[in-house]
Amino acid sequence: MPSDAPAPPHRLSRNGRYLVWLASDTASGLSNALASFAIPLLALVVTDDPAQAGAIGAAGMAARVVTTLAGGVIADRHRRLRLMLVGAVAGLVLAVAFAALAWSDALTFSTLLAVNTLITVRSGLFGAAGESALKELVPAEAIGRAQAANQGRDALLSLVGGPLGGVLLAAGGWLVGAAMTLCQLVAAATAWALRRGRWAGMAPAGEQQPTPDARSSALREARDGIAWLLARRDLRDVLLVTTVVNLGFTAGTTAVIYALQQDGRSPATIGWVAAGLGAAMLVGAAFGPALVSRVRAGALLVGGLVAATGGVLALAFVDDPIAIVGVLGLAVLGIPALNAGLLGYFTVATPSRLLGRANSDRGHAARTAHRRARTLLVRA
């Protein structure tokens, strides 16, 4: 007699495809974190002019805005595993070039401007492909847990990226470039292994590989992707909630750092507060997979929003750094699980043929909100 027992849940720890993808994406993310930390500081040292250093950062942000939307179209037009490999190779070339320039003391305003812009262009063009490839490697039932694991990875990178970059930069900019080169080498090797594996080119049941219409322009495809996303009320709500939550978190943490600075706190104290918040996010992300698989997304959403709102309101009544870390740390504990639940639904509900553009639109909205929050706080 056939058994009616339910199939056991998919275990990500036994999914070789996902683990290889995670290794590639993590290596690329660490390289980006090191570059994001080191290049602004090197720009200040090399130019000795905050205006020129700011111009380098602004050029990178502008390039990222333009190329992110283009990257979504590219991810929907071509095989994503192949794009992961191409992006990793491009990152490897840029990392080697950065290390060589730093080693030969050839870092100037012009070279830093070029390197930073090219690094952000690479991230914009190929970032959506790596993120969207996850749906080809993980079944729908495990997407939420995979997103929760990714949240934990991101929290860990944000926690260790700055200190690691500081240690490497103290020894020399070339060492940062060498570490970036190693990361991109790992990303390229694992992307190659992922594409060469027996699962390469396979999509989930019911999904099709990208089949671009040669008669359609990239601009039209980008517009169509935005229009489709805005026409879906459920996904529009997911986009709104994730943007608002992360906007509030960015505004809260940035306000705390500025307030501590204005209060005369030492850079070490401010650094420990930032590290404490990163640790709280990491703890929350560690419990994310279990929460996503056991708690309904609606309950995670309500609980996370209530905790985050209460924590931000409570900040008005505390001024001790330890108390700030405790209050804001409790507030952000649920954010990784909240993000994972919403992003898991977003990924499953979006057809694979549109997932690259949908992810790039979501990322663009999040980065825009992040920049607006910082700008408003600075002007305030």
N, C-alpha and C positions, 0 to 999 in steps of 0.2 A: 504493500500500500504506500502511496506517496506520502511523504511527511508534510504536515501543515506548519511545522515549526518555522518561524521567521528566519530569514538569512541573517547571519551575524553582520554587525556593522562593518563597513569598510575601514580598515586600519591603515592610516597614512604611513605609519612606521614600516609597513611592509610593501608600500607602493614605491618601487624603485624609480619609476618615472618621476614621481613627485619629489623624491629626495634629491635626485640629480638636478631637477629644475630648481629646487630650493637652494642647493649649493651654488649654482650658477647665478641666481638672482641675488643671493646674499653677498657673494664676492663682488658683483657689480655694484651693489648698494654700498658696501664698505669703501670701495674705490671712490664713489661719488661723495661719501661722507668726508673722506680725507681731503678731497679736492675742495669741497665747500668750506672746510675749516682752514686749510692752509693758504689758499689763493688770496682771500681778502687780507690776511695778515701779511703775506709776502708783498701784496700790492702797497700796503701802508709803509712797509720797510723800504721797498725799492723806490717808490715815488716820493715818500715823505710829504705827501699831499693828500689829505682826506678827499678832496674834490676829485682827483684823478683816480684814487682807489674806488670812490663811489661810482665813477663812470665805468670802471671795469665791471663792477657788480651789476649796474643798470643794463649794460650791454648784454650780459649773460641772461638777465631776467627777460629782456625783450626778445632775445633769440629763443628762449624756452617757450614763451607765450605763442610765438608764431609756429615753431616746429612741433609743439605738442599736438595741435590740431592736425597738422600734416601727418604726424606719426600715427594717429588713429586711422586715417585713410590708408596709409601704407600697410598697417597691421591687418586691415580687412581685405586688402588686395593681394597679399602674398602669404606664403606659408610662414607661420609665426616662429617655428623652430629654426628655420633658416635665417630669419631676421635676427633672432637672438644671437646666432653665431656671427653674423655680419656685424652686429652692434658690438659684440665683445671684441672682435678683431679690431674694429675702429677704435674702441677704447684702449686696447693694448698699444696701438700705434701712438695715440695721443699721450698715454702715460709714459712711454719710452721717450717721446719728444720732450715732455715736461722735465723728466729726470735729467736728460742730456743738457737742456738749457740751464737747469739749476746747477748741475755739476760744473759747467763751463762758465758760470757767473754771467750768463747771457740774458738773465731775466731783466726786462725793462718794461716800461709802460706798454709799449707796443706788443711785445711778445706775450706778456701776461693777458692783455686784452684779447689777443688772438687765441691763446690756449684756452682761456676761460670760456670764450664764446663757442669755440669748437666743442668743448666738453659738454656744454649745455645743449648745443645743437644735437650732438650724438644722443644724449639722454632723451631729448624731446622726440627725435625721430624713431628711436628703437624701444623706448620705455613701454609704450602701450603694447607692443608685440609680446614682450616677456610676460606682462601681467595678464594679457588675454589668452596666452598659451595654457594657462592653468586649467581652463575649462576642457582642454583636449586631453589632459593627463589625469584628472581626478573626476570620479563620478559625481553626479549632482548631489547625492546624499551627503557627501563629505566636503563639499565646497565650503560650507560655513566653518567647519573645523580647520580646513586648510587656510582660510582667511584669518582665523584666530591665531594660528601658528605664525602666519606672516606678520600679524600685528606684534606678536612677541619678538620676532626677529627684528622688526623695525625699531621697537623700543630698546632692544639690546644695542643696535647700531647707534642710536641716538645717545645712548648712555656711554658707550666706549669710544665713539668716533672722535669726540673732542679731546679727551685725555690722551688717546693714542696718537692723534695728530699732533698734539702739543709736544709729546715726548720725541716723536720723529722730527718735528720741525726744529726742536732745540739742537739736534745734531746736524741739521742742514736740510734745506729744501729738497736736495737730491734724494734724501732718504725717504721723504714723503712720496716722491716720484717712483722710487724703487718699490715701495709698498703698493702703490697703485698699480704698477706693472705686474707684480705678483698676483694681485687680486684679479686683474683683467685676464691674466694667463689662466688662472683657475676658471674664471667665467667662460673663457673661450673653449678650454678643454672639456668642461662639463656640458656646454652647449653642443659641442661636436659629438660627444658621447650620446647625448640625448637624441640628436638627429640621426645618428648612425644606428641607434638601437632598433629593435624590431617594431617598436611602437611609433617610429618616426612617420609622419604623414597621416596617422590615423586620427580620426575625429570621433567623438562620442556618437552613439546611435542616434540617428535622426539629424545629425549635423552634417554640413557640407564644407569642404575646403573652400577657401576664398576663390570666387570665380568673377573677377572684375569685368565690368562691361567696358569694352574698349572705347565705346562711343561716349561714355560719361566722363566728365572732367573731375579732377580732384576737388575743385572748389564746390561743385554741385554735390559730390558725395559727402563732403563735410557738412554742407547745409542740410542735406537729407538726414544725416545722422543726428544733428541737433534737433531738427523738426520731429523726427521719430521719437526721440527721447522725451521731448516736451509734450508730445501727444499722449504718452503713457502716464496716466495720473499716478499710478503706484510708484513708478520709477522716478517721476518728478518729485514725489514726496520724499523718497529715499535720498535723492540728490539734495533737496532742501534741508532735511534733517541733518545729514552728515556734514553739510557745509556750515549750518548754524552751530552744531555742536563743536566742531573743530575751530570755528571762528571764536566762539566763547572761550574755549580752552586757550587759544593763542592770545586773545586779549587779556585773559586773567593772568597767565604766566608772564606775559610781557609787562603788564602793569605792576606785578609784584617785583620784577627785576628792576624796573625803573624806580619804583618807590624805595627799594633797598639802597639803590645807588644814590638817590637824592637824600636819603637819611644818613649818608656817610658810612655805610657798611663797606667792609673791605671786599676786594675782588674775590678773595678766598671764600668769604661767607656767601657771597652771591653764587659762586661756583658750587658750593655744597648744597645750597637750596635747589639749584637746577639739577644737580645729581640726585637729590632726594626725590624730586618730582619724576625724573626718569626711572628711578628704582621703583616708585609706586606704579608707574605705567607698566614696567616689566612684571611686577607681581600680578597686576590685573590681567596682563596678557597670558601669564602662566596658567591662570584658571579659565582663560577664554574658551579653549576647546571643550572643556567639560561643561561650561555654562551654555555654550551654543548648542550642544547636542542634547541638553536636558531641559532647557528653559525656552519657552516660546519667544520669538523675536519681539513680539509686542510687549511682553513683560520686561525683557532686557531693555527695550527702548524707554519705557516709563521709569523703571528703576534707575537707569543710567542718567536720564535727564533730571530726575528729582535729586539724586546725589550730587550731580554737577552743579545744579542751580543752588542747592543749599550750601555747598562748599564755597562757591563764589560770593554768595551773600555774607557768609561768615567771615570772609577775609576782611570785611570792614571793621571787625571787632578785635583783630589780632595784629600785633606788630613784631612779636618776637620771631626770629627766623625758624626756630624749632617748631613753634606753634603754626607758622605759615605752612611749613612742610607737612605737618600732621593734618591740617584742615584741607589743604589743596590735594594732598596725597590721597586722602579718603574720597575726595570728590572725583578724582580721575580713575579710581580703581575699576569702575565699571565701563569706562570709555572703550577700552580695547574689545571687550565682549560686545558692546553695543555696535561699534564699527564693524566687527566681524559678522554679526548677524545681518546687518543691513547690506554689507557688501556681498555676503554670500547670496542673499536674495537677489541683489542686483545682477550678479553674475549669472545665476541660474535663469532668471527671467528674461535676460537679453539674448536674442539669437546670436549664434557664433558669427554670422556674417556681419553683424553690426557691433560686436563686442569691442573691437579696437576703437571705433569712434566713440562709443558710449564711455569707455574707460578714459579716453583722452579728454572728453568733455567734462567728466566728473573731476579728473585731476586738475583741469584748467580752472574750474569753479573753486576748488579747494585752495589752490595757490593764489587765486585772485583775492579770496576772502582773507587768507593769511597776510598778504601784503597790505590790504586795506586796514586790517586790524592794527598792524604796526604803525602805519602812516597816521591813522587817527589818534593813536596814543601819543605819538611824537608831537603832533600838532597841539594836543590837549595840554 
